[in-house]
Each structure stands twice: as structure tokens, then as C-alpha cells.
Amino acid sequence: MSSQEHPFAVYVRILGKGKKGSRSLTTEEARDAMGMILDGKVRPEQLGAFLMLLRVKEEAPEELCGFVTAVRERLEAPQDLQVDLDWSSYAGKKRRLPWFLLASLALAQSGVRVFMHGARGHMPGRLYTEDMLDLFGLPSCNDWAEVAAELDGRNFAFMSIDALAPQLGDIIQLRSVLGLRSPVHTLCRLLNPLGAERVIDGVFHPPYGPMHQKTSMLLGMRNSVTVKGDGGEAELKPDSESELQWILGGEMHTQQWPRLLGQRVVRDESLQPRELLQLWRGELEHEYGEGAVINTLAAVLKLLGRVSEPEEAVRQARELWRARTKDAY
């Protein structure tokens, strides 16, 4: 007598039945499948097969919507903790410093409540946001009480996915085992756990921009921007155009955001994280770094509804950057 089929086997079969027999999961199927994963009801070999079949097929927006919904249902995030901007940071930087961190801190100083979440360590040789926090005397929050305290004190809080959703953190670390990123990298960027009205995230591969945009629409987002940014982070390049996938007022559109600088800037020979703090304090001149901060700020100001045209956005971004308190860190 054959053993009874595992309840999760149906989802592996849907994805892996061959070119003619396989299909994407519906939103409800994806929600149920991710729920089983998060609840520890899936065998390791099933999880590996499921993740890699999704990776080969590429995630559909309906699947991502279901995955995100399942995670949100288990986060137990406080309903009364308000933030203005959700900023995800999962890629890490390899060729440039994470200048976008300065943009987020400048926004926070100006009164925008920023919640940033991310992961680290899953790709060797990259600089992750969490590892930069010590430079500024900032913590990586372990629970929602710490997040609330940081937001009330600084308008900025960072939480690792390992604290936010440990099961997802474990899956992200499987990259070194499986050899490929999994759909979890994508769904984490779209979590928006505190229900911010505005969201910014980054992608590296161009097809993922529209995917994030469509998923955000399915999740009911009315204002978001996905940046094809440096290294896959939400950071606009100052020396080339940046492709942005917008949702503004519930309507989708794509924009080529103009460059700030007239020509390409040669990369630094080595990455020195302390230069982030030096640029903030005004102790360092760095054409690319300051340009990345200002251009990223400009796009966020549009997302916040303060401005519509890039030229005016850049002007306001320069003012905001100049107004930062240089000795705050």
C-alpha cells in the first residue's frame, strides 16, 4: 500500500508537471503554500524543489501577492505603529557604497518616519545596510517595541528579516546551498509590514520592476516606486538614467529618471564604509556619492507627493540635503 500523499505535494506538482502540464499558482494557492512553509509543515526536500521550480518559471504577481499575504498574516505587527515610508534593503552593494542610507537618514531628519528592513550575509563581498548602522550609532531592532522607540526618537528604524520573519531569513541564507536566489528575496522587498502608505524598493534585473509594480497593485498599494538601482538597491544612479516603476494615486507608469551628472564617474578602487559618515558630516567631497543621495532623495520627494517634475524634485532634494544636521552622527 502506498503512503498517503503529503498535503504540500500538490503545490510542487502544479509547478513541476512539465512544459504543458505545469502552471502558476493562484493567489489563494500561493497563500496556502507559503502558510504551510511558515508554519513548518513542509519537508526540506519539498521546500527546495518548490523554491527552485518557482525560480526557473519566475514568480507571477498573483503568486507573490499570495506569498506576501501569508507572511503578513503571521507577522503580528502592531496596528497602531505608523510610518510614512517603507524602504526595503536586501541586495547589498558590491561596486558602490550604500549611499541611499544617507538619503533615508536625511528624510528622517526632515520629519519623514522611515522603516527600513533587510537582510545581510547571503552574498560574499557585498556591503549590507545592517552592517553600516554602527557607523551612525544606530541599532538593528529586535522587536516592535524597539522599532517604535527608534521611530519616536529618530524617525528611522531598521529591522533585520531575521527578527521580522526568521523563517524567511533562513530561506534567504539557502542561496549558498541552492546556488540561486529564491522568490523569498522578492517577496521580502514587498512586505511593507507596517502598512506604510508609500513604499520604495529596488531591483537589479529589469523584468522584476514590472513584476514588483503589478504585485504592489494586487496588494492594494496606491503609492510606490521600484528602482532599477545600483546593485539592486533602491538607489538612483547620478551618472546615468534610472528606470522607475511608479504607482501614484493607484495608477501605474514607467519613467526614465534623468541623470544628474554629465558623464560617468569612475568607481572607487576600494569601498570604505566610513566615507558614508564623512560625507554626511561634510568632511568628504564625493561627486558620485552626493549625486546618488540627491537623486534618490528627489525620487522619494515625488513619491511623497511633494513635487512632480524631476528638475524641481532635485532642487528640493538639494535643499533637504544641505539642511541636514551634520553633527547628528
Residue pairs with C-beta under 8 A, 6 or more apart in sequence:
6 43
6 46
7 36
7 41
8 33
8 36
8 41
8 42
8 43
8 46
8 50
9 46
11 25
11 29
11 32
11 33
11 50
12 46
12 49
12 50
12 53
14 22
14 23
14 25
14 29
15 22
15 23
15 24
15 25
15 50
15 53
15 54
15 57
16 22
16 49
16 53
22 53
22 57
24 57
24 60
24 62
24 63
25 33
25 60
25 62
25 63
25 66
26 62
26 66
27 62
27 63
27 65
27 66
27 69
27 218
28 66
29 66
30 62
30 63
30 64
30 65
30 66
30 67
30 70
31 66
31 67
31 69
31 70
32 66
32 70
33 50
33 66
33 67
33 70
34 66
34 67
34 70
34 71
34 187
35 70
35 73
35 74
36 42
37 47
37 50
37 167
37 171
38 70
38 71
38 74
38 165
38 167
40 167
42 50
47 171
48 174
48 178
51 171
51 174
51 178
51 182
51 183
51 184
52 178
52 180
52 182
54 63
54 182
54 183
55 180
55 181
55 182
55 183
58 207
58 211
59 183
59 186
59 187
59 211
61 211
61 214
61 215
61 217
61 218
62 218
63 183
64 183
64 186
64 187
64 190
64 211
64 215
64 218
65 215
65 218
65 219
67 183
67 187
68 187
68 190
68 191
68 215
68 219
69 219
71 165
71 168
71 187
71 191
72 191
72 193
74 165
75 164
75 165
75 191
75 193
77 144
77 193
77 194
77 195
78 144
78 148
78 194
81 144
81 147
81 148
81 151
81 194
82 113
82 194
83 113
83 114
83 115
83 151
83 194
83 196
84 112
84 113
84 114
84 196
84 197
84 198
84 304
85 107
85 112
85 113
85 114
85 115
85 196
85 198
85 199
85 200
85 300
85 303
85 304
86 115
86 117
86 191
86 192
86 193
86 194
86 196
86 198
86 199
86 200
87 104
87 114
87 115
87 116
87 117
87 199
87 200
87 201
87 234
88 116
88 117
88 118
88 188
88 189
88 190
88 191
88 199
88 200
88 201
88 202
88 234
89 98
89 100
89 116
89 117
89 118
89 128
89 129
89 202
89 233
89 234
90 118
90 119
90 161
90 172
90 185
90 188
90 189
90 232
91 126
91 202
91 204
91 231
91 232
91 233
92 98
92 120
92 123
92 126
92 127
92 128
92 129
92 231
92 232
92 233
93 126
93 127
93 230
93 231
93 233
93 271
94 123
94 125
94 126
94 127
94 231
95 230
95 231
95 267
96 230
96 231
96 235
96 267
96 268
96 271
96 288
96 292
97 127
97 268
97 271
97 272
97 273
97 275
97 276
97 289
98 127
98 128
98 129
98 132
98 233
98 235
98 276
99 235
99 276
99 279
99 288
99 289
99 292
99 293
99 296
100 229
100 233
100 234
100 235
100 292
100 293
100 296
101 129
101 132
101 276
102 276
102 279
102 280
102 289
102 293
103 235
103 292
103 293
103 296
103 297
103 300
104 114
104 116
104 156
105 136
105 156
105 280
105 324
105 329
106 293
106 297
106 320
106 321
106 324
107 114
107 155
107 297
107 300
107 320
108 114
108 154
108 155
108 156
109 155
109 323
109 324
109 325
109 328
110 320
110 323
111 155
112 155
112 304
113 151
113 155
113 156
114 155
114 156
114 157
115 147
115 151
115 157
115 159
115 193
115 194
115 196
116 129
116 156
116 157
116 158
116 159
117 158
117 159
117 160
117 161
117 164
117 188
117 191
117 193
118 128
118 129
118 130
118 158
118 160
118 161
119 128
119 130
119 160
119 161
119 162
119 169
119 172
119 188
120 128
120 129
120 130
120 131
120 160
121 128
121 173
122 172
122 173
122 175
122 176
123 175
126 231
127 271
127 273
129 158
130 140
130 158
130 160
131 273
132 273
132 276
133 139
133 140
133 158
135 273
135 274
135 276
135 277
135 329
136 277
136 280
136 329
137 329
138 150
138 154
138 156
138 158
139 146
139 150
139 158
140 158
140 159
140 160
140 163
141 147
141 150
141 157
141 158
141 159
141 163
142 159
142 163
143 163
146 157
147 157
147 159
148 157
150 156
150 157
150 158
151 157
160 169
161 168
161 169
161 172
161 188
162 169
164 191
164 193
165 188
165 191
168 184
168 187
168 188
171 182
171 184
172 182
172 184
172 185
172 188
174 182
175 181
175 182
186 208
186 211
186 212
189 201
189 202
189 203
189 212
190 199
190 201
190 212
190 215
190 216
190 219
192 199
192 219
192 221
197 222
197 223
198 223
198 224
198 303
198 304
199 216
199 221
199 223
199 224
199 225
200 224
200 225
200 226
200 227
200 234
200 299
200 300
200 303
201 212
201 224
201 225
201 226
201 227
201 234
202 226
202 227
202 228
202 229
202 232
202 233
202 234
202 235
203 209
203 212
203 226
203 227
203 228
203 229
203 232
204 228
204 231
204 232
206 228
206 243
208 226
209 226
209 228
209 243
209 245
209 254
210 245
210 254
212 226
212 245
213 224
213 226
213 245
213 246
213 247
213 252
214 252
216 224
216 226
216 247
217 247
217 250
217 252
221 247
222 247
222 248
222 249
222 250
223 247
223 248
223 249
223 303
223 305
224 246
224 247
224 303
225 234
225 244
225 245
225 246
225 247
225 299
225 300
225 302
225 303
226 234
226 244
226 245
227 233
227 234
227 235
227 236
227 242
227 243
227 244
227 296
227 299
228 242
228 243
228 244
229 235
229 236
229 237
229 242
230 237
230 292
234 296
235 292
235 296
236 242
236 244
236 257
236 292
236 295
236 296
236 298
236 299
237 259
237 292
237 295
238 259
238 260
238 261
238 265
238 287
238 288
238 290
238 291
238 292
238 294
238 295
239 259
239 260
239 261
239 263
239 264
239 265
239 288
239 291
240 259
240 264
241 256
241 257
241 258
241 259
242 256
242 257
242 259
242 295
242 299
243 254
243 255
243 256
243 257
244 254
244 255
244 256
244 257
244 299
245 252
245 254
246 252
246 253
246 254
246 255
246 303
248 303
257 295
257 298
257 299
257 310
258 310
259 295
260 291
260 294
260 295
260 314
261 287
261 288
261 291
265 287
265 288
265 291
275 284
275 286
275 289
276 289
277 329
278 284
279 286
279 289
279 290
279 293
280 324
280 326
280 329
281 326
281 327
281 329
282 326
290 321
293 321
294 314
294 317
294 318
294 321
295 314
295 317
297 317
297 320
297 321
298 307
298 310
298 313
298 314
298 316
298 317
299 313
301 307
301 313
301 316
301 317
301 320
302 308
302 310
302 313
306 316
307 313
307 316
